[in-house]
Amino acid sequence: MDEAAFVAQMQANGSPGFEVRPETNHDQKYVIKYIAPVLPNKEAVGLDISFEKGRREAANRARETNTPQLTPRILLVQDAMKEPGSCCCARCFIARDRATGSFAGWVYAPFVGRNLLQDLTPNQEQRL
C-alpha cells in the first residue's frame, strides 16, 4: 500500500488528523499506527521510526532475529521533558505459530529513563 492510501485508510478508520512524519527518503516506513494509552502518547502516532538510525536498526534486528531489541538512548517524541529514554521492539506475527507466521509489524514499547528507574529498592538500584 502506498503512503497516501495508508494515510487515507487511517483517517477513515477513526484517526482524522493522521499523518506520517517526519518525511524520509527510506524505501520502507515503520509508522506507529496505534499506541496505548493514547492521550499521553498522541505525539507518537504517525511517527515513522525509520527516521532515526537507532530505532530503525533495533526494529530491523527484532524482525531478523525474532528477539526483542532495545534501541540505544533516544529522545521520545511524547516526552515533554525530553529526557533520555529507549524503546523495545518485538516482532509481531499474523499467525499463532511463530515458525509459520508471517511478519505483521512490531510491538513497540517506549520507556522514559526517569520513569523506568524511579522507585527502585536499594538492592535493585545497586544491581542496575
Secondary structure, DSSP 8 states (H G I E B T S, - for coil): --HHHHHHHHHHTT-TT---BS----SS--B----SSHHHHGGGTTBBGGGSHHHHHHHHHHHHHSS-EE--SEE-TT-TT--EEEEEEEEEESSS-TTT--EEEEEEEEEEHHHHHTT--HHHHHH-
